[in-house]
Each structure stands twice: as C-alpha cells, then as structure tokens.
Amino acid sequence: MLDGKVAFVSGGTGYIGSEICRALSHHGATVIFTYHKNKKKAEELTGEIKGAVALAINLRDVNDIQRKIEKLYQDVEIIDVLINNAGITQIMPMAMLEEEDVSLMLDINIKGNILLTKYVVKGMIRNKCGTIINIGSIAGHRMLDVPVTYAVTKAAISGFTVALASELRRFGIRVNCVVPGLLESGVSNGVPEDLRDDFIRHCAAGRAGRAKEIADTVCFLASDKASYINGQNIFVDGGI
C-alpha cells in the first residue's frame, strides 16, 4: 500500500508514534522519525524497524528544526508523507497555570508542528506531491474534563489542517487530521479512572481505543486509496 514511499513521523517514540512507525513500515514505507530526549527508545525502535532512521529534534528550537530537515533533504530526494504526531499534555487546572506552562504547550503542540511542516513541505512543493497527516484529539472537539491548554492546542491542529489543505491543494498535496478518542495508554494514562469509566460507558464501542487503530487509519490516509480525502478531521473515537 505504501511501497517505495518515504514517511516522516514526528514524536516517533511515543505510544501512538511508535505504532504509526511500525504500521508504515509494515505497509512498505521507509520510516524516518523524530524524538527529543528518549534516545534509548529511539534506538530500540530503529533496531525493530528495518531501515528506520531516528532524528533528534527539539521542536522548541526553530534553528534545530531547520538545520535537521535541510540536512535530511541532502540525504533523501523526497518525503512522501509527513505525520505530525509529536505533542505533550499537562494535568494542571487553569487557575494554576504559569506563563511557562502555556508557552511549553503552544511551542511544542502548535508552533513546533507548524515549523516542522514548513521545512518538510518545501520539498513536497518542489515535487508537486505529498501527504500530510496531523494527529489531533477529541479533546479539541468535545466538552470533556481535559486540561484546557491541551484542548486548545488540539483544536488548533484541526484548524491548521483545514487551512493548510486549502493552501497546498494547488501543489497536489493532501492534508488531513486523525482525531483519536480515549486510548488505552499514552496521554490517556493521566485520565482519572472515573472519567475513563464514564467515557467507555458512553462510547458506542464500549472500550478505549488502541494505538494500532490510529496507525491503521494513518496508513490508509497516507495511501493512494485515500486520494479523494482532503481537509478532513477523521474521528477514530469509537463513537462518542
């Protein structure tokens, strides 16, 4: 399904990111993924996935982003697929937020993803093709008991998706967003048990989601089978 394609995944060592990397490779793509501090996990993943390349990038450092992506384009002619998966969360009430807390969330979840896209998409524009898939969250679309800053950034990613799809359509580049619901692990680990139980009780699927289900959706959207899907927020939330 993705034979011969080069896929670039930000935040590749996380719960969702690592599963996306595995799924992309399984479907024939060459995988390049970023990490920040978890070098051990990055090394484990490159050992597991044949041909995978790990790239250490600090999404709060625009110079680091630019330098690493420009160097990458010296080694690979084309990046066919970009998955903006990197992100963090904070378990902190609004009234307790400090300016640095807000800056950290905005810098990584919004600004970092936008700037990473800027430098990767230059090559896609040159080649007049490409697919970008952002990873959002149901937190940006539903009234749920989630950290405000996290919800804000994920809502922004959905808006970023629609606007970018419109801007890049003349270059033959598609942009979509996968919107997970509550998952079994990852950022969902911080969800209190009573809230988790309430979500599952109201979820049509009757359970939390799995990273593989997100990864499978990403692979479909990255493939030519999704050639008529553009500018969409695809909810993978079990029906909530």
C-alpha positions as semicolon CSV with decimal commas, in nm:
position;residue;x (nm);y (nm);z (nm)
1;M;0,000;0,000;0,000
2;L;0,290;0,237;0,071
3;D;0,569;0,058;-0,116
4;G;0,855;0,289;-0,207
5;K;0,726;0,586;-0,010
6;V;0,931;0,776;0,248
7;A;0,736;0,865;0,563
8;F;0,847;1,118;0,825
9;V;0,690;1,085;1,172
10;S;0,738;1,341;1,448
11;G;0,732;1,206;1,803
12;G;0,804;0,854;1,686
13;T;0,892;0,708;2,024
14;G;0,556;0,771;2,192
15;Y;0,261;0,533;2,234
16;I;0,089;0,639;1,911
17;G;0,404;0,742;1,725
18;S;0,586;0,411;1,762
19;E;0,280;0,219;1,642
20;I;0,249;0,452;1,342
21;C;0,613;0,385;1,256
22;R;0,559;0,009;1,275
23;A;0,246;0,022;1,062
24;L;0,404;0,242;0,795
25;S;0,699;0,005;0,769
26;H;0,466;-0,296;0,756
27;H;0,294;-0,141;0,454
28;G;0,622;-0,087;0,273
29;A;0,727;0,268;0,362
30;T;1,076;0,376;0,462
31;V;1,036;0,538;0,804
32;I;1,217;0,842;0,944
33;F;1,105;0,952;1,289
34;T;1,196;1,222;1,538
35;Y;1,249;1,206;1,910
36;H;1,363;1,457;2,169
37;K;1,518;1,300;2,479
38;N;1,432;0,930;2,473
39;K;1,739;0,809;2,284
40;K;1,711;0,458;2,428
41;K;1,357;0,415;2,293
42;A;1,467;0,560;1,959
43;E;1,748;0,305;1,935
44;E;1,510;0,022;2,024
45;L;1,270;0,133;1,751
46;T;1,539;0,158;1,483
47;G;1,652;-0,189;1,586
48;E;1,298;-0,319;1,550
49;I;1,203;-0,148;1,223
50;K;1,422;-0,237;0,928
51;G;1,571;0,070;0,761
52;A;1,421;0,317;1,008
53;V;1,615;0,636;1,081
54;A;1,589;0,828;1,411
55;L;1,638;1,204;1,412
56;A;1,681;1,400;1,736
57;I;1,492;1,730;1,703
58;N;1,392;1,988;1,963
59;L;1,057;2,127;1,849
60;R;1,111;2,436;2,064
61;D;1,424;2,528;1,865
62;V;1,348;2,658;1,515
63;N;1,716;2,656;1,420
64;D;1,741;2,289;1,512
65;I;1,430;2,209;1,308
66;Q;1,557;2,396;1,003
67;R;1,908;2,254;1,021
68;K;1,798;1,892;1,064
69;I;1,534;1,900;0,788
70;E;1,761;2,074;0,539
71;K;2,032;1,816;0,608
72;L;1,776;1,538;0,571
73;Y;1,687;1,662;0,223
74;Q;2,052;1,624;0,130
75;D;2,020;1,251;0,203
76;V;1,669;1,181;0,069
77;E;1,528;1,323;-0,251
78;I;1,166;1,321;-0,143
79;I;0,948;1,288;0,166
80;D;0,615;1,148;0,052
81;V;0,430;1,150;0,385
82;L;0,458;1,374;0,692
83;I;0,282;1,270;1,014
84;N;0,271;1,547;1,274
85;N;0,231;1,331;1,583
86;A;0,459;1,497;1,841
87;G;0,279;1,651;2,136
88;I;0,262;1,676;2,513
89;T;-0,007;1,729;2,775
90;Q;-0,029;1,885;3,120
91;I;-0,250;1,782;3,408
92;M;-0,299;2,126;3,555
93;P;-0,608;2,339;3,637
94;M;-0,644;2,672;3,455
95;A;-0,604;2,877;3,774
96;M;-0,266;2,717;3,849
97;L;-0,109;2,772;3,507
98;E;0,209;2,973;3,482
99;E;0,317;3,153;3,166
100;E;0,590;2,897;3,101
101;D;0,333;2,615;3,119
102;V;0,128;2,780;2,846
103;S;0,435;2,858;2,637
104;L;0,557;2,500;2,656
105;M;0,226;2,361;2,528
106;L;0,194;2,616;2,249
107;D;0,558;2,583;2,145
108;I;0,550;2,206;2,104
109;N;0,192;2,121;2,012
110;I;0,131;2,412;1,773
111;K;0,438;2,615;1,686
112;G;0,674;2,319;1,663
113;N;0,440;2,124;1,435
114;I;0,382;2,426;1,212
115;L;0,754;2,497;1,174
116;L;0,840;2,133;1,114
117;T;0,574;2,126;0,843
118;K;0,714;2,445;0,691
119;Y;1,055;2,291;0,627
120;V;0,931;1,947;0,521
121;V;0,665;2,085;0,287
122;K;0,919;2,282;0,087
123;G;1,037;1,955;-0,065
124;M;0,679;1,841;-0,125
125;I;0,606;2,165;-0,312
126;R;0,914;2,115;-0,528
127;N;0,796;1,765;-0,614
128;K;0,431;1,868;-0,656
129;C;0,308;1,581;-0,440
130;G;0,281;1,469;-0,081
131;T;0,050;1,384;0,204
132;I;0,038;1,543;0,549
133;I;-0,146;1,381;0,838
134;N;-0,185;1,562;1,168
135;I;-0,275;1,389;1,493
136;G;-0,541;1,578;1,682
137;S;-0,759;1,476;1,977
138;I;-1,124;1,454;2,068
139;A;-1,027;1,696;2,348
140;G;-1,027;1,974;2,090
141;H;-1,384;1,899;1,978
142;R;-1,590;1,784;2,276
143;M;-1,672;1,931;2,618
144;L;-1,464;1,689;2,827
145;D;-1,277;1,710;3,156
146;V;-0,934;1,761;2,999
147;P;-0,653;2,016;3,053
148;V;-0,751;2,346;2,889
149;T;-0,413;2,405;2,727
150;Y;-0,412;2,058;2,571
151;A;-0,765;2,107;2,432
152;V;-0,669;2,446;2,288
153;T;-0,366;2,309;2,106
154;K;-0,554;2,012;1,963
155;A;-0,837;2,236;1,841
156;A;-0,571;2,448;1,673
157;I;-0,431;2,144;1,494
158;S;-0,771;2,076;1,341
159;G;-0,789;2,436;1,216
160;F;-0,432;2,411;1,090
161;T;-0,534;2,103;0,890
162;V;-0,822;2,269;0,707
163;A;-0,631;2,590;0,627
164;L;-0,319;2,406;0,512
165;A;-0,521;2,172;0,289
166;S;-0,664;2,477;0,114
167;E;-0,324;2,640;0,072
168;L;-0,145;2,331;-0,060
169;R;-0,412;2,186;-0,288
170;R;-0,265;2,357;-0,597
171;F;0,055;2,159;-0,541
172;G;-0,124;1,824;-0,525
173;I;-0,059;1,790;-0,151
174;R;-0,334;1,647;0,070
175;V;-0,372;1,736;0,440
176;N;-0,593;1,551;0,687
177;C;-0,618;1,509;1,064
178;V;-0,678;1,190;1,261
179;V;-0,873;1,262;1,580
180;P;-0,836;0,986;1,842
181;G;-1,072;0,942;2,134
182;L;-0,969;0,791;2,465
183;L;-0,689;0,537;2,414
184;E;-0,561;0,255;2,631
185;S;-0,229;0,427;2,701
186;G;-0,017;0,730;2,608
187;V;-0,156;1,067;2,720
188;S;-0,468;0,879;2,836
189;N;-0,265;0,740;3,126
190;G;-0,328;1,067;3,310
191;V;-0,708;1,039;3,285
192;P;-0,868;0,962;3,624
193;E;-1,036;0,623;3,647
194;D;-1,386;0,766;3,699
195;L;-1,357;0,980;3,385
196;R;-1,221;0,685;3,189
197;D;-1,513;0,470;3,302
198;D;-1,760;0,744;3,207
199;F;-1,610;0,775;2,857
200;I;-1,627;0,399;2,799
201;R;-1,985;0,389;2,928
202;H;-2,090;0,647;2,667
203;C;-1,871;0,512;2,387
204;A;-2,054;0,304;2,125
205;A;-1,755;0,068;2,101
206;G;-1,768;0,011;2,477
207;R;-1,392;0,035;2,525
208;A;-1,087;0,258;2,492
209;G;-0,909;0,269;2,157
210;R;-0,576;0,116;2,062
211;A;-0,273;0,283;1,906
212;K;-0,285;0,033;1,618
213;E;-0,631;0,158;1,523
214;I;-0,493;0,509;1,492
215;A;-0,192;0,383;1,299
216;D;-0,408;0,187;1,055
217;T;-0,613;0,499;0,982
218;V;-0,293;0,699;0,924
219;C;-0,167;0,438;0,677
220;F;-0,495;0,447;0,485
221;L;-0,488;0,827;0,462
222;A;-0,123;0,815;0,351
223;S;-0,207;0,577;0,067
224;D;-0,344;0,643;-0,280
225;K;-0,667;0,474;-0,167
226;A;-0,747;0,800;0,016
227;S;-0,675;1,022;-0,286
228;Y;-1,019;1,189;-0,266
229;I;-0,996;1,268;0,107
230;N;-0,858;1,615;0,183
231;G;-0,900;1,878;0,454
232;Q;-1,086;1,638;0,683
233;N;-1,087;1,561;1,053
234;I;-1,124;1,183;1,071
235;F;-1,262;1,080;1,411
236;V;-1,136;0,746;1,545
237;D;-1,313;0,764;1,880
238;G;-1,531;0,454;1,900
239;G;-1,847;0,664;1,860
240;I;-1,877;0,920;2,138
